[in-house]
Amino acid sequence: MLLAARKLFPWKLKPIFPLSLLFRQPSTTTKVHPSLPHLSSLLTRERHISINKPFLFVISSFSYSSYSSSSLLLTRDGNYEEATSSSAVCPGCGVHMQDSDPKHPGFFIKPSQKKNKDPATRKSPHLVPISLESEFTDSIKRGLIPEPENPTPDAKPQEDVIEKPVVCARCHSLRHYGKVKDPTVENLLPDFDFDHTVGRRLGSASGSRTVVLMVVDAADFDGSFPKKVAKLVSATIEENSSAWKEGKSGNIPRVLLVVTKIDLLPSSLSPTRFEHWVRQRAREGGLVRIAKLHFVSAVRDWGLKDLVEDVVELAGNRGNVWAIGAQNAGKSTLINAIGKIAGGKISHLTEAPVPGTTLGIVRVEGVLPGQAKLFDTPGLLNPHQITTRLTREEQKLVHVSKELKPRTYRIREGHSIHVGGLMRLDIEECSVDSIYITVWASPYLPLHMGKLENAHDIKDEHFGRQLQPPIGEKRVEDLGKWVKKEFRISGNTWDSSSVDIAAAGLGWFGIGLKGEAFLNVWTYDGIDVVLRNSLLPYRSQNFEVAGFTVSKIVSKADQALSKSQSQQEKKGKQTSSGKASASESLL
C-alpha cells in the first residue's frame, strides 16, 4: 500500500489518517532486511524538516521476497555510520548480510531457535502448583517481592552471557575449513577504495581525534608496510600541524606503529637493535612521525596490555581509532586479542591464514571506553606482494606460522639458490672464494642449490614439481614473466649477514661476506625486491648441501606415497599367494 500526501502541512494530515499510522512498526510476521532501517527511524532522523513547509510521506513494506538480489548492497563501508545497525553487517568481515541469494556476498542462514530445555520452565501435565492463589500474600500481589538473603554465588546477570554471533557463509567456511566456500562470489565484491572510504576521514582537519593503528607483519615488514597510507598520514600531520600553529582547526593524527607476529622472529634478536631497524625502515617507507611503537604477538599475548593503555590514552573519550594494514598482516587477530584484554569483551572478527579476510569496515563495539570508536578496515591489497598471485593452497606453503629457522649455504661464484619456484639468487661475481647465503622463509618451501649454468633447465624441468609453489606446471606461466634485478653489495665480516635482499610476501636472503659481490635476483615481474640492512644477522650452524632441500610438506607427501605403495605391494603379494594356494588345492 502506498500513501502519499503532497503539498500538505502536518496539521492538515490529521483529519485524513492518524500520524501513528506513519510510525507503525512492521508486523512480527514481516521479515525486514537488517540493512534497511525502519521507516520510523528514517522519519525521526529528519528533524531538520520544518513544520511550516510541505513535505511528502511515502510508506512501503520491505521484505526479503521483494528485495531482489540485484539491489543487494555491495559497499565496503560496513557499519561505519552510526545509522547502520551492527546486525546489518557480518561481525566477522563487515560485509552487508542477506539471506535471499546464496550466490551473492553476505549470504547467511538464520540459526533455528532451540527449545527451552530448562526443566523448571517446561510444562508437564503431571505438575501441580505448590500453592493456591489465596495463600499468596498481598505484598507479592502488589509486586513487592523481596530479594533472597543469600543469593547463589554462581548466578550471573543475564547481560553477561555472550551470544554466539551469526556470521556470513564466507566467514563460517574460513573459520571452520580455512578456505572460501564459493570462490566465484569473490569476483562480485567491489574493490576497496581506501582513499575514498578511509583516507578522506583520516585527512579531515576537524572532527574527533584520529588515531591510526598501523599494523605491520614482523616476518614481512617491507612487503606489509603500507607506504601509501604512511605518506598520506605524514602529509596530513605536516599540514594540520602548520594550521594548528596558526590557530586554525587542525586534527593531527597520532600514529601507533604495531609490529605483529614477533613470535615468528628468533628469540635471540635484540629488542633494541630491532627497534632501531624498524624506525629506520618506517622512515624510509614515508612515516615521518611515530607517536608510539609496539612489538606484539596476539597469539602469545605479548605486549598487548601496554598497547591497549596507549590506545586508550591517545584516543581519549571521543576519538576514532583506525586499524590499517596490508592483507593478512594480522589486524583482525590483533583486535580480537585487544578485545579480550580490554574489559574481557571478546570481538568476533574472522581470522584465517589467507589474504582479504575483512571485506568492509567493522565498528568494533565495547572495546574502548567512553564514546571512542575502534574500526577494523579491509586489508590493503599490495600488488607487489607475491602472495597476491598465488592460489589458496599455494599461499599456505608461503605462510609463516612458526618461528623462522635459518637455512644457510656456503657457496662460490657461479652458483645459484632457488626458493621454491618463486625466486632465485645467482652469484655472478665475487671478490672472495665463498659467500654465506641464509634463507629466511617458510619451512614448507623447498630449496635448491646448484651450478648457475643449469639454472635454466631447473626452471623448465622442476618448477611446479619439486620446486613449489607454483603447484603444477601450468601455473608457472600464470605468475608472469621471469625477470632479474641486479645488486652490487659489500660486507666486512663472514660471521654475520651484512645486508638482506627481500622479496615482498615471500622472505629474504641474508648475505654475509668480507669483500664485494655482484648478484642477480630472479622473480616474477612486478614483485618488489629490496636491498636493506640485515634484520637477522645470524646463520645456521649446519650448512645445507647441494641439490634439493626437501621441505616438510614434500617429505610428508613422499612418506605417505611410499606407505601407500608398500601397502599396495603387500596386498598384491597376498593376492598372488592366495591364488597360488587355491590352484594347488584344485590340483
Protein Blocks (a to p, Z undefined) as FASTA:
>chain_A
ZZddehiafklmmmmpcfklmmpccdfkbccdfklccfklmmmmmmmbcfkbccdddddd
ddfklmcfklpccbfkljmblklcfklpcfknopacdfkbmkbghiacdddddddfbfkl
pccfkbccfbdfklpcfklmnopacddfbdcfkbccfklpccdddddfklmmmmmnopaf
blmlmmmpccddfklmmmmmmmpcgdjdddddddddfklmmlmmcfklmmmmmmmmmmmm
mmmmnopacdddddddddehklmpcfklcfklmmmmmmmmmmmnopabdfbacdddfklo
poklmmmmmmmmmnommbccdddddehilmmmmmmmmmmmnooiacfbdcdfbehkbmbd
cddehkbgcjbdcddddddddfkbmklmpcfklmmmmpccbdcddddddddehiacdehj
lbccddfbacbfbdcddddddfkbccddddfklmmmmmmmmgoplmccdehjklmmmnop
cdddddddddfbfkbcfbdcddehiaccddddeddddddddddehiacdddddfblcdcf
bdcdehjdddfklmmmmmmmmmmmmmmmmmmmmmmmmmmmmmmmmZZ
